[in-house]
Amino acid sequence: MDKHITIGIFMVGMLLLLTTAVTAEVDTEILNTSIDYTPYREIVVDEPGVIYQIRIANTGTREKTYDIVPDSEIIKNIGTYRIDPSDKITLKPGEQQTVYFYLAVEKKVTGRVVIPVDVRTGFSETSFELVARPIGPFQEPEQESTSLLIKAFKIVLIIILVIIILIAIIFGFRKIRRKGEEFEEELKPDFEEDIETYY
């Protein structure tokens, strides 16, 4: 009976210790971490992608392992990514490390892209957002519709100019024909008079 009580007390004590450790982990892991990152990049034409720097510093008193997890579903819509040197880093107390998030743009980007990134350590995590915005030939939908209107306007203008030139040519030929007919009419009486004088 005493053995059962001792084992029960031991188990309750272990459970309390584990609960305390987990609570401490949840409360202090992210609090003892500093994260600095490049929040914004512009996607430029003819460049393969963009690079974000993420610097993580362990400001706590014990070693921690950090997982860097971006939202892969959003990234699939524009391309692929990689994290160098790794998406998992281990830092000793007071140590810091910079990782590089490479976003390879493989599809046409039509607007601002926001990529949520989670940094996880222990039972805690924190999130931040990386923003990519296209410039140059990567156009916003409004700009695309404007460029389509400009192209349509140019085509209509060219058609109108061609029609005006054709009308001018037709009128020019008619004028030349009329002058030719008038000239022939002026010559006809003289020819008839010459014929009459021979009789």
RADAZI-V485046 format. One line per field, one symbol per residue. ss: DSSP state (H for helix, E for strand, L for the rest). burial: # if it has 9 or more other ideal C-beta (glycine too) atoms within 8 Angstrom, else .. Layout:
# RADAZI-V485046
ss = ???
burial = ???
This chain:
# RADAZI-V485046
ss = LHHHHHHHHHHHHHHHHHHHHHHHHHHHLLLLEEEEELLEEEELLLLLEEEEEEEEEELLLLLEEEEEEELHHHHHLLEEEEEELLLEEEELLLLEEEEEEEEEELLLLLLLEEEEEEEEELLEEEEEEEEEEELLLLLLHHHHHHHHHHHHHHHHHHHHHHHHHHHHHHHHHHHHHHHHHHHHHHHHHHHHHHHHHHL
burial = .....................#..##.###.##.#.##..###.....##########.#...#####.#...##..##.#.#.....#.#.#..#..#######...##..#.#######..#.#.#######...##....#..#....................................................
